[in-house]
Amino acid sequence: MFKRLINCQNAVTLSSHSPVGLRHGRFNPSTKRHFTLFQSVADTFLTVHEASQIPWIVLVPLSTITLRTLVTLPFSIWQRKRILKQQELRKLVQPITPIVKLRLAAITNKKSKNTTKINFNGTPTQLPLQDPGILNPEQITFLAVKETRKRQKKLFKKYSVPLWKNALLPMVQIPLWVTVSMGIRTLTEEQLLENYYPSWIAALEFGSFDLSSPLTAMPLLAPILVGTLAVLNVEYNGRLMFSSSMSSQGMKTVSKISTRVQEAMASILNVSRLGCVVMLAMSSQAPFLLSLYWISSQLYSLVQNIILNWVYPYQR
């Protein structure tokens, strides 16, 4: 385990005992994050690096692939299967809405045929417009949708695919991403130099990588890669969200752009695109080791989504 360097004298003393490929500079105690979990992640990376002597630029992508494969990939496969089952069941309850609308409209029409009633004294009176027995079109639509959702909820519960389970993947994936990112950020609070890298990188005459700061030799490399992969992920997932069985066969259909579901999906895509811009800006100032983790994570997500869509095609 590496010791934290407090002053320049200790830095000179401990630098001779540090393994090749990793050097620490002066550490500022005021910038230290007092989070045990993040520090544990940083210490784990250091321990693995010391034991295996794997270069940092290889260790971080390998760690990303390992964590995503062991932790998030099973949840992704489980969620994809569950969503496909929900789509099959949703097709069974879709005809309920127009049927309920027709029944409610027939009942309303029957009640509205006679708009007058006879009082006890024999005089006819006009029924009020807000008679609770007569439904307007908005009420008919609301009751039909409510009945459809009620039956859909029962059907999902019967086949063990409730909607709340769709939140399990983000509840696992987001904390994992934040924890590893903050752990790497804690690791790079000190100067972190890497002398081990492939020969094709050595041809660029970098000398050594300062992994605790942005890549000064090519400052736009990490932001471009992070932004490009993030946009590809968002656009690919967006295309899947709006895809259908007819569109996959080359048949174009008229889409209802004004529906609430599609408006919500479009809003989610716009927020995701904005997040890509934010990540691009953050990666331009983040340590290169942290940007490397983001790049490998985005690349893994893109490949994972392509493979899952090939094995379990997502179609509305």
QUIKASUL-V443829 format. One line per field, one symbol per residue. ss: DSSP state (@ for helix, = for strand, . for the rest). psi: psi as a letter, one per 30 degrees, with the letter a starting at -180 (. if undefined). Layout:
ss=???
psi=???
This chain:
ss=.......@@@@@@@@.............@@@....@@@@@@@@@@@@@@@@@...@@@@@@@@@@@@@@@@@@@@@@@@@@@@@@@@@@@@@@@@@@@@@@@@@@@@@@@@@...===.....===..........@@@@@@@@@@@@@@@@@@@@@@....@@@@@@@@@@@@@@@@@@@@@@@@@.....==....@@@@......==........@@@@@@@@@@@@@@@@@@@@@@@...@@@@...........@@@@@@@@@@@@@@@@@@@@@@@@@@..@@@@@@@@@@@@@@@@@@@@@@@@.....
psi=kkkkkeleeeeeeffffklkfkkkakkjffgkkijeeeeeeeeeeeeeeeefgkkefeeeeeeeeeeeefefeeeeeeeeeeeeeeeeeefefefeeeeeeeeeeeeeeeffejgllklfggkkkkklfhkffkkleeeeeeeeeeeeeeeeeeeeeeghhlfffffeeefeeeeeeeeeeeeeeeegflkjkjfjllefefffhfdlkjfglljeeiffeeeeeeeeeeeeeeeeeeeeeglleeefggkklkkjfgleeeeeeeeeeeeeeeeeeeeeeeffflkeeeeeeeeeeeeeeeeeeeeefeeikjk.
